[in-house]
Amino acid sequence: MKFGIVVFPGSNCDRDIATVTRSLLHQPTRMIWHQETDLSDLDVVVIPGGFSYGDYLRCGAIARFSSVIQQIIIHADKGKWVLGICNGFQILTEIGLLPGVLIRNQNLHFICDQIALRVENNRLPWTQVYRSKQIITLPIAHGEGRYYAGQNTLKSLEDNEQILFRYCGSNGEINESQNPNGSLNNIAGICNRKGNVLGMMPHPERASDPLLGAIDGLRLFEGLIQEQLP
């Protein structure tokens, strides 16, 4: 499975993802400069975390006009895989591949922490290596990670099981006290209706190396790669 990792001015997690896909999982991987217009050789496009264009105006507001964006939309429309992490999730909502928006954290502070997540739906390639309702731990690092959407959108996400990850307590409890940024319904990651586009605020690539003693994030990439195995 061939991965491509988009690089915007201001991206800072692109090499972390390449370390996972290329070095740990031995998958062909190339960096995609934001002005590229041909992604036809790729199976998976990853939009990494960071501060695309310095997050001027708002997160992802300028990145949406990059040349590569239209190609990412075409890639997704073909049913190919798209993963947006942190700033990548913000960009996916800006360009309409995922519903809702990411706004300032409820406490208006940047948050950098290890957080518990509950796997809500393990019937998609992204999550198939996890158990249903499994509790995993991933890092978060964001100032605008509060997921917000209208009530009709939230109901649709719930009804169609598009919420893949929720912020939770150590025993899986879902409540406001276990919500680090004020996201509605404790949402940490969602997919589109087809299931081929995933956006999430936590960083799976930062919990993927056994040398760090954390591999909960690695399972997400492993599940996706299994899709091409006979």
Secondary structure, 3 states (H helix, E strand, C coil): CCEEEEECCCECCHHHHHHHHHHHCCCCEEEEECCCCCCCCCCEEEECCECHHHHCCCCCCCHHHCHHHHHHHHHHHCCCEEEEECHHHHHHHHCCCCCCEEECCCCCCCEEEEEEEEECCCCCCCCCCCCCCCEEEEEEEECCCEEECCHHHHHHHHHCCCEEEEECCCCCCCCHHHCCCCCHHHEEEEECCCCCEEEECCCHHHHCCHHHCCCCCHHHHHHHHHHHCC
